[in-house]
Every structure is written in C-alpha cells, then in structure tokens.
Amino acid sequence: MNLDAGLLPPEWVKEALCAEVDPVIFFPEKGDRTVDAKNTCKACNVKTQCLEYSLTNNERFGIWGGLTEHDRRKLRRNLIKKAS
C-alpha cells in the first residue's frame, strides 16, 4: 500500500505557472491586489485543472484557477442553482 499517494500533488502542477512566481501573490491579505495572481493564472495552461481542484477540495483560501475565494463561492452558488 502506498501511503504517500494521497499526499502527492496532481500531475498538472508540474505545468502550473504559479510555481514560477512568489506564492505570496496567490494568498493576498484582505484589501491587497489580486491582479498579478489573476494575470499569472490567465496565462497558465492548467488553470482549468487548478480551478477544478480547488472546487473539488473546497479550498477556502487563495487564488486558484484565477478566482478568489469570493469568486469561487459565487461560482459554487451558481452551479448549485443550475443543478436544481
């Protein structure tokens, strides 16, 4: 049994542009700018996988797939409404 399997990052992380910049920009303090992180995500080839990962794992902090926590909550609500 491989106990580390659940601890390894997903394969798509190897292609993520966020790995090439300061991770602090993806976890801004309230009121800080998010434009640098969002622009990095916009140019990233794996932003869709990143966003899906954050939604699946209920990531509550940071910018994932170009969306802030607030953006993701709004997206979740809209998805739930559409599914109803």
trRosetta pair geometry for C-beta under 8 A, 3 or more apart (Angstrom, degrees):
i j d omega theta_ij theta_ji phi_ij phi_ji
2 5 4.4 85 106 -38 110 106
3 6 7.8 -53 177 27 45 96
3 7 7.8 24 135 0 66 118
4 7 5.1 -74 -159 47 59 112
4 8 6.1 67 146 -41 88 96
5 8 6.3 -48 -153 13 29 112
9 13 4.2 -27 145 15 128 160
10 13 5.5 123 69 -20 69 97
10 49 7.0 -156 119 161 145 120
10 53 6.3 -127 1 -99 149 136
11 14 6.3 -37 179 9 54 112
12 15 5.8 -62 -168 40 57 105
12 16 6.7 77 137 -50 76 94
12 46 4.3 154 177 -152 110 140
12 49 4.2 -70 163 113 176 156
12 50 7.2 -139 119 -55 129 70
12 53 7.9 -154 61 -40 129 134
13 16 5.2 -34 -152 -1 45 125
13 19 7.1 101 170 -55 78 129
13 46 7.7 -149 -77 115 24 159
14 19 8.0 -23 -144 -1 23 163
15 44 7.9 124 128 -171 84 87
15 45 5.7 -64 151 71 124 113
15 46 4.9 120 89 -28 108 129
16 19 5.2 100 85 -13 91 100
16 44 6.1 13 -148 -156 57 131
16 46 5.4 -79 -83 62 71 128
16 50 6.5 104 -114 -76 119 125
17 20 5.6 -56 -169 30 56 113
17 21 7.1 26 146 -3 79 107
17 40 5.2 -164 111 179 120 89
17 41 7.5 -169 60 -87 117 30
17 43 6.1 54 -43 91 172 94
17 44 4.2 -129 12 -95 113 96
17 45 7.9 117 -32 13 100 71
18 21 6.2 -72 -150 45 42 96
18 23 6.8 68 165 -107 100 73
18 26 6.0 36 -148 -58 129 144
18 37 7.7 30 -112 -146 106 82
18 40 6.0 102 -85 135 67 133
18 41 7.4 17 -59 -77 105 73
18 44 7.1 -5 -25 -90 80 148
18 50 7.9 112 -1 -121 132 151
21 25 6.3 -35 133 32 121 133
21 36 7.8 -166 169 154 151 108
21 40 5.8 -97 16 -111 152 150
22 25 5.7 94 85 -11 89 97
23 26 5.6 -53 -168 32 60 113
23 27 7.0 23 146 6 81 107
24 27 6.3 -81 -152 53 38 89
24 28 8.0 81 154 -83 67 53
25 28 6.9 5 -164 -63 40 91
25 36 4.8 -79 -160 96 139 118
25 37 4.5 178 137 -64 95 92
25 40 7.3 101 102 0 136 141
25 63 7.9 -44 128 33 70 132
26 37 4.8 140 -91 -130 58 131
26 62 4.9 28 145 -161 88 104
26 63 4.7 -122 -150 47 71 92
26 64 7.8 75 -171 -64 115 53
27 61 6.2 31 -129 152 98 105
27 62 4.6 -39 -87 -96 77 90
27 63 7.6 -138 -62 8 39 76
28 32 3.5 -148 -173 80 111 121
28 33 6.7 -149 -124 67 151 37
28 34 5.7 -118 7 -82 149 76
28 37 7.2 -129 -30 -7 109 139
28 63 7.6 39 3 -26 97 112
29 32 4.8 91 54 -20 70 121
33 36 6.6 71 118 0 111 93
34 37 5.4 -59 -168 47 66 111
34 38 5.5 64 136 -24 88 109
34 63 6.0 145 -157 -75 109 139
34 68 5.9 -46 -131 -73 163 117
35 38 5.7 -59 -140 42 30 110
35 39 6.0 32 160 -21 67 107
36 39 5.9 -55 -146 36 27 110
36 40 6.6 30 153 -20 61 104
37 40 5.7 -54 -153 33 33 112
37 41 6.4 31 151 -17 66 106
37 63 4.3 107 138 60 139 155
37 66 8.0 166 129 -119 80 45
38 41 5.6 -53 -148 38 34 112
38 42 6.2 44 151 -30 65 103
38 63 6.6 -105 -67 -166 67 146
38 66 5.2 75 -143 -150 71 77
39 42 5.4 -45 -145 27 34 118
39 43 6.8 21 159 -9 62 105
40 43 6.4 -69 -158 42 29 101
40 44 6.4 39 146 -41 65 110
41 44 5.3 -53 -148 17 36 122
41 47 5.0 100 -178 -117 83 121
41 50 7.3 -127 -135 79 103 150
41 63 6.7 -119 -38 144 140 112
41 65 6.1 108 -162 174 129 18
41 66 3.5 -176 117 -71 139 77
42 47 7.3 38 -91 -72 18 161
42 66 5.9 92 -62 -107 63 132
44 47 4.6 118 80 -52 104 92
44 50 7.2 17 115 -3 143 143
44 66 8.0 -167 37 -49 114 99
46 49 4.6 -44 -174 42 87 116
46 50 5.7 97 124 -29 84 97
47 50 5.3 -54 -145 37 34 118
47 51 6.2 35 157 -19 67 103
47 65 4.7 112 178 -143 74 65
47 66 5.5 25 -162 -16 130 107
48 51 5.9 -53 -148 36 30 109
48 52 6.3 30 153 -17 64 107
48 65 6.6 81 -98 -137 17 120
49 52 5.6 -54 -146 39 31 113
49 53 6.2 37 153 -24 64 105
49 65 7.8 -177 67 -91 36 110
50 53 5.7 -53 -150 33 28 114
50 54 6.5 25 154 -17 63 105
50 64 5.3 -157 152 -176 94 78
50 65 4.2 172 92 -66 93 78
51 54 5.8 -55 -149 36 32 109
51 55 6.4 28 155 -15 66 107
51 64 5.8 140 -100 127 48 88
51 65 2.5 -59 -58 30 87 178
51 66 7.1 -34 -69 35 116 79
51 67 6.2 71 -120 16 108 117
51 72 7.8 -169 -152 -105 85 103
52 55 5.9 -59 -148 39 30 108
52 56 6.0 29 156 -18 67 111
52 65 7.4 110 -3 -70 52 151
53 56 5.9 -58 -143 40 27 110
53 57 6.0 -1 166 6 65 116
53 59 7.5 40 119 -22 77 128
53 64 7.0 -124 76 -175 91 131
53 65 7.9 156 40 -41 84 115
54 57 6.3 -69 -136 53 23 93
54 58 8.0 142 167 -39 53 1
54 59 3.9 -68 -148 31 82 127
54 64 3.4 119 -56 110 151 159
54 65 6.2 -135 18 4 128 110
54 67 7.7 -174 83 66 150 106
54 72 6.3 -90 126 -117 122 149
55 58 7.4 23 -174 -74 29 41
55 59 7.8 -48 -45 24 25 89
55 72 6.6 -159 -85 -159 81 110
55 75 7.5 -85 -96 104 124 123
55 76 6.8 171 -137 -83 101 96
59 62 6.5 -55 159 55 120 103
59 64 5.5 85 78 -26 149 153
59 72 7.5 -44 74 155 86 175
60 69 6.1 38 178 -130 49 120
61 69 6.3 -18 -110 -72 29 126
62 69 7.3 90 43 -54 32 92
63 66 6.8 0 174 -136 103 13
63 67 6.7 168 -153 77 70 29
63 68 5.6 -34 -98 -90 82 56
64 67 6.3 -30 68 59 64 81
64 72 7.0 33 55 -70 105 139
67 71 3.6 -136 -163 100 93 129
67 72 4.9 122 124 -57 126 79
67 75 6.6 -17 -155 -15 162 140
68 71 4.7 102 47 5 70 102
68 72 7.1 -135 95 -4 38 87
69 72 5.9 -59 -150 37 29 109
69 73 6.5 31 153 -20 65 104
70 73 5.9 -53 -149 33 31 111
70 74 6.5 30 153 -17 63 107
71 74 5.8 -59 -153 38 30 112
71 75 6.3 32 151 -20 66 108
72 75 5.4 -50 -144 37 34 114
72 76 6.3 40 154 -22 65 102
73 76 5.7 -52 -150 34 30 114
73 77 6.5 32 152 -19 63 104
74 77 5.8 -53 -151 34 31 112
74 78 6.5 29 152 -16 64 107
75 78 5.7 -57 -149 39 31 111
75 79 6.2 31 154 -20 66 107
76 79 5.7 -56 -147 37 29 111
76 80 6.3 30 154 -20 65 106
77 80 5.8 -56 -150 35 30 111
77 81 6.4 31 152 -20 65 105
78 81 5.6 -51 -147 34 32 113
78 82 6.4 31 155 -17 65 106
79 82 5.8 -55 -148 37 31 110
79 83 6.3 28 154 -19 65 109
80 83 5.7 -58 -147 38 30 110
80 84 6.6 37 152 -30 64 104
81 84 5.8 -53 -154 23 31 114
